[in-house]
Amino acid sequence: MRRTLLPATLLFLALSSLGAQARPELSFGVNSGILFGQAKELVFGPSGTISELDWDLKPVYYLGISFDAIYPGGLHLEAEYKAGIPAQSGSIQDYDWDDSGNWTNYSKHDAWLEDSVLAELSAGLDLPLGEDRSRALVLEPFLGLGAMHFSWTGRGGYLQYPASGFITDLSAIPKTTVFGTVFLYSQTYVYPFVGLRLSTPRARTGLSASIAGSPYVYCSDSDSHILRLLEFSETMSGNLYLEAELSGWYEIDQGATLRLDLGGRLVGTLKGDSSLLPIGVDGNPNPFDSGLVTGQKQSFPGSGGVSMSDLEMAIYLELRL
C-alpha cells in the first residue's frame, strides 16, 4: 500500500505547488446524501467460494464537506469528506458451502452501520475545447487518492443449519433465533484513481459527467464471529475500481451554488491472505472446534476476498470564499 500512497501523494503535492503563486478561486461546500449498495465478504477454498457474507448498505445517509480551488491556469484541486450516520442499513446474510459446492449453512441478521467514511483528494486541469472559453465545453483529466471505510455489527436474526446433510430447500430448515451481537465487521479501502470529466461552460446553470478508474485497490478487513469466538482478518488487493458521476448545478445567488450529483462505484473482487485467531481465555480450546486453541493464530494464503458496489445521490451547497 505504501507504493500506492507515496507516488499519488507526491504527484498531488507537485500539482498543488504549480499554482501556489497564483490566487485561486476558492469554494467551500456542505452536502447531504444517500448511498444504496452492498459489500461482500468472501472466503475461498480449493474449488471456489466456501463462504459469502453480504452486508447491506440499504441505505446509508451521510453528511459531508468539500473544498475546491481553481487556479487561473486551469489547475483544479478538490478535497471531500463524507461521514455516514449510524443506523440500521439492511441485513447481513451468511452463506456457507463445502469444498464440493454443497450448501451447508445459512443465517440472516440485522446489519447496523456503526461508522462509515468516504474521502477523496484530486487534482485536475481544465482544458477548454474551443477558443472562446466562455462558450466552450471543458474537458478535465484528473487524478487523485481515495479511501472508504465501513463498519457494521450483525445483530439478532436466525440460523438455518441442517441437522444433517445439505440445504436443498431452505424453507424446510427450521429457524433458530439468536439474540444480541453476532458479528463485528469492517472494511477499509485505499485506491489511487485517474479520470476524465466533461463540463458545460461555467455559467449560472450547467452539467458535467465524469468517469474514473483505478489500476490498484487495497483493502483490509476484520470480522469477529462472537458466537463462535473467532476473529478473522484479511489483506487483499486487486485491479478494478470504477466510478461514474453526473452532476448539475444552479447558482442561486452570487457566490452560492446548489449542485446535485448522481453516481455509482464498483470495486471488483479483491483477493488476499486470511488469518484466523480464536478469541477468549489464553490457551483454552475453542468450545466449538477442539482443533482450535485460543490465542494461536492460523494463516490461510489466498483465501480472503471482498467486493462492493453502490449507487449514490447527494445535494451540495457551495459557497465561494
Buried (B, 14 or more C-beta within 10 A) or exposed (E): EEEBBEEBEEBBEEBBEEBEEEEBEEBEBEBBBBBBBBBBBBBBBEEEBBBBBBBBBBBBBBBBBBBBBBBEEBBBBBBBBBBBEBEEBBBBBBBBBEEEEEBBBBBBBBBBBBEBBBBBBBBBBBEBEEEEEEEBEBBBEBBBBBBBBBBBBBBBBEBBBBEEEEBEEEEEBEBEEBEEBBBBBBBBBBBBBBBBBBBBBBEEEBEBBBEBBBEBBBBBBBBBBBEBBBBBBBBBBBEBBBBBBEBBBEBEEEEEBBBBBEBBBBBBBBBBBBBBBBBBEEEEEBEEEEEBBBEEEEEBEEBBBBBBBBBBBBEBBBEEE
